Amino acid sequence: MKFQMMLVFVVMGLAPVLIFLRVSLSAYQSQALEQRISELKYHANIISNLILNSNFLVTKESSSASDINLEISQVADVYKGRIIIVDENLCILKDTYGLEEGKTLISEEAVLGIQGKSSSYIDTESEYVELVLPITKPSSQENEGLMIMSFSISNIFEIKDALTARFRLIAAFFAVFIVIAAIMTALYFIHPWEKTAASVERLSDGYFDEYLAESGFTETIHVAKAINEMLNKIQKLENSRQEFVSNVSHELKTPITSMKVLSDSLVSQPDAPVELYREFMLDIGAEIERENKIINDLLSLVKMDKTSGEMNIASVNINELLEMILKRLRPIAQKRNIELVFESFRPVTAEVDEVKLSLAVNNLIENAIKYNYDDGWVRVSLNADHKFFYIKVSDSGVGIPEEAQDNIFERFYRVDKAHSRETGGTGLGLSITRNAILMHRGAIKVYSKEKEGTTFTVRVPLNYIL
Ligand code: ADP
């Protein structure tokens, strides 16, 4: 980027200078040539007048030619060139070089000139200009002859060459200046980015607890802010991962510790009665079951953490699915005389992963029974519109304190740890539910009032969105 930036600065800085110098040179050349031609035409006019006044082209008398000779030789001298004067028969009367007098001039320009057509020709290769000017009598507009001026313009090109050399020097000076300025500017603009890149490199070495300095340009500040925000998220994720691992170990260790205590106490009593053995073995069995439940829940959670590629989508009758779940849970509800009601507003068929959705809804209804009062009620309802279906699970249970409502979906979170353990809760149920719903691109919300009851609402698209 540094190099590209420098290149852009150099090109942008140097191109206008070079264009300006080139345009100036060609403007000088055309201006100087124009001026030279107009000067020559001015002198040609004077000579023409002299010739016409002396009637030289008609009489061809050498006595009247002295003024003309003086004037043409002066002009030819000053402008370093040759002047030829021919009569209407293209016979050369005057040649300042004295080479062709008396001969007949044959050229296309001369023939056209005698017909009244003046012309000018600039030869930049040989560096001369040639003017063909008819000598016309103003009174009759008759062409009496022709004047041909051929003059060197090498001094114009000499000046142009000198200017070119000087301009090249100026361009070289500018080039050096612009390159230095470009390097300095590029370094100045790149520096904050390099600093940011160096900090990011340190991050990739694993120093996640370091934050980027939010300084430099507005853009680098934005980037640093975005990276810092990302770091915050990574840090939070890392913390929650560590917390999860320590929670998992703790949760898995608790039943094992209990079993160890139970078996140790049996071992320490060699003559313990069979009843005690039976009682302790039942307790050990319960702990094993609990351990099993935690492991199963963890496995479900891991499955739910995977990508949507793991989804086993099929068209499922949701009414039937809910009926099945309720049928399975009804005996548990009946044990505590809890009324379990299902309300379906319409038949719903949707594209879902049946196993995952069942697990999610099962957890909600199981919780509604678990955290309920004896003789209470649980209502499950199903509704749909053209895009989503909605499942609502309401209960008349203990409710969730407001401050806990944000945390209930976290892994291992339980409002009342002791009570939850009694009821066999692992604190993973709602995490599994939420992940399952999110994998369906759905949403879950909770409304609850302590000691009055809780309502969970779930919204899932009818058609699975990849
Ligand atoms: P658990 O295995 O402990 O039930 P969950 O993740 O399913 O774990 O629920 C987390 C916590 O949310 C529970 O410990 C409980 O305190 C609270 N909770 C969940 N559902 C309800 C409900 N319907 N009524 C009251 N509290 C609930």
Residues whose N, C-alpha, C, O or C-beta is under 5 A from the ligand:
A	BS01	ADP	N367 A368 Y371 G397 V398 G399 I400 I408 Y413 R414 V415 D416 S420 G425 T426 G427 L428 G429 L430 S431 T454
